[in-house]
Amino acid sequence: MNRAPSSHELELNLRIFGKKKLLPFTVYTKPDYVVNWHHESIGNLMEQWLDPLSGIDKLIITAPPQTGKSELTVRRAIAFLLAIRPESKVGLSSYNATYAKKFAREVQRIIKSSRFQNL
């Protein structure tokens, strides 16, 4: 007889996969995040780009506004990188200083969150 996993089991699974994959990391650190098919594609590309052995030096992702690019490629990917390789040095830039500062503060907020610390 199959039973539904408990909330504790779901939490543990999210923590385990959140340490290995960008999308589960995003869902764990931002529980209200709604995943769509294009987020999976972006997440897979970002994971390849973050892998130093992949050989991908540069990556350009284009998508319409308000589709979750910044959430995955800036906020969560940088926090994820610092979770899996804490010795990494990260520089964040944007087309305007206001956005760069905003993104940096948001990444710091993620890193200081209890969910990030749980990982």
N, C-alpha and C positions, 0 to 999 in steps of 0.2 A: 504494500500500500504506500503510495507516494504522499508525502506531506509537503506543505509549503515551507520554505526555509524561514527560520525565525529572524527577527530583526537583528539579533546578535550575529547570526551566520551571514546575513547580507552585509553587515558592517565589516566583518572580517574579510569577506571576499572582495569588497570594494577596496579595503586597505591593501590587500595582497596585490590586486591588479593595478591599484593606484600607484604602486611603487614601480610598475613595469611599463605601463602604457599611458599615453597622454589623455585619451578620452576618459578612461575610468578615473584617472587623477582629477580631471576637470569635474566630473560628476560628483566625486567624493568631496572635493573642496568647494564646490558650488552646487549644493543639492537641488536647486531649482533650475539647473541647466537642462534644457530640452535638446536631445540629440536628434539630428536629422542626417540623411544620407551624406550630404556634403560635408558635415562635420567629421564623419568617419574618414572621408578622403583627405581632408585637411590634416586630421590627426595622424594618419598613416604617413603622409608626406613630411610632416614636422618631425615625427619619430625618426624617419630616415635621415633627415637633415641634421638632427641632433646627434646621430650616431657617428662618431669620428671615423669609423671604418667604412662608412657608406661611400665615401668619395664625393659626396655632394657638398660643394663649397658655397654655392649660391642657390637661393630658392625664391621664386616670385610666385605669389598666390594672388590671383585676381578673382574677385567676386563682387557682386553688387553691395552697396552700403547696407548695414544692419543685418548681415547674414552670419555674424559670429566670427569674422576673421580676427579682429583684434583680441577678442576673448581667448581664442585658441593660440594664435601666433605670437601674441605679446604677453598678455597677463599670465595665462596658464602655462605656456611653453617655457617661459623664463623661470617661473616658480618650479616647474617640473624638472628642468635642467638642474637647478640648484638643489632639488631633492635627491636626484640620482647621482649628481657629481658636485657635491658642495664646494669643492676646491675651484670650481669654474669662476672665471671673471667675465662679467657680462656688461656690455655697454648698450644703452638703450637710446635710440634717437628717433626723431619724428620730423615731419615737415615743419612743425612749429614747436617752440620750447614749452608752451603750455601743455600740449599733449604729452610730450616726453616726461615732464614732471608729474603729470597726472598718472600716466602708466607706471612710472617708478613708484609712486606712493601706493598704487593699487597692488603692485607685485609685493611690496613690503608688507601690506596688509594681509595678503594671502600667506606669506611666509610666517607671519606672527600669529596666524589663526590656530585655534586648537586642533582643527582638522588636519592642517599641514603638520603640526607637531605630532599628531597621532601616527602619521606615516613614518 
